Amino acid sequence: MVDLKKSISHLQEKLNALLRSYVAMEKENQQLKATIENQLKLQLSLEEKIKEGQGQLTAAFMNQGGGMDPVEKAKLVKKIDQYIKEIENGISNLNP
């Protein structure tokens, strides 16, 4: 009978430890979900800014492009392409 009580007590201790572990993991899971949601919102915001920036750059390029020297125009296009690549790289780094 003493062994049975010890076994039940031991099982209860293990169950309590498992429950505490479950609660801690559930809390961590909620925190991770909140982090993911924040990262997704940030990603969407950055993508929107890129689209706005691309539109502004295109408009500026069209306004300036008519009277530009072809060499200067090529340099400007190259710079803009580099900026876009850096922004896209930054966004891809946000996505694990």
N, C-alpha and C positions, 0 to 999 in steps of 0.2 A: 504494500500500500504506500509505503514511503517512496519507493521508486516511481510509482505512478504520479504522486504529487510533484516529485522533482521533475519528471518528464513534462507534466502539464505546465509547471512554472517556467521551465526552460523554453517550451514552445511559446508561451505568452511573451517572454522576453524577446524572442526572435520576431514574433509578430509585431510587437511594439517597435522594434528597431526597423523592421520593414516599412511600417506605417510612417515613421518619422522620415525615412529615406524617400518614400513616395511623396510626402508633402513637400520636402525640399526640392525634389526633381520637378514636381508640378509647378512650384514657384519659379524655378529656373526656366522652365518651358514657357511660362507666360512672359517672362522678361525677354526671352529670345524672340518670341513672336512680336512683342512690341518693338524690339530693335529692328526686326525685319520690316515691319510696317513703316517705321521711320525712314529706313534706308530706301524703301520703294518710293515713298513720298519725295525724298530728296532726289532720287533718280529722275522721277517724272518732272520735277521742277527744273532740274538741270537740262533735261532734254528739251523742255519748252524754251528755256533761255537760249539754247543752241539754235533752235528753229528761228527765234526772234533775231538772234545775232546774224544768222545766215541771210535772213531777209534784208536786214539793214546793210550788211556787207554787199549783197547783190545790188541793192539800190544805190549805194555809194559807188560801187564799181561801175554801174551803168552811167551814173552821172559824171564820173570822172573819166571813164574809159574813152569817150569820144575824142578828147583832145590830148590823150596821153601818147607818149612815145612808145612804140611797140616793146622796146627793151624794158622800160619802166613798168609797162602793163604786165609783162611776163613776170617781173620780180614781185609785183603786187599779188598776182595770182598765186605764185609760189608761196608767199608769206601767208596768204589766206588759207591755202590748202594745209600748210603746216599747223596753223592755229586750230583748224578743224580736226586734224589728226590728234593733236594734243588733248583737245576737249573730249573727243571720242575715247581716247585712251584712259582719260580720267574717269569717264563714265563706266567703261568696262572694268576698271579696277574697283568700282563700287559694288559690282555684281560678283559675289563669290562663286 
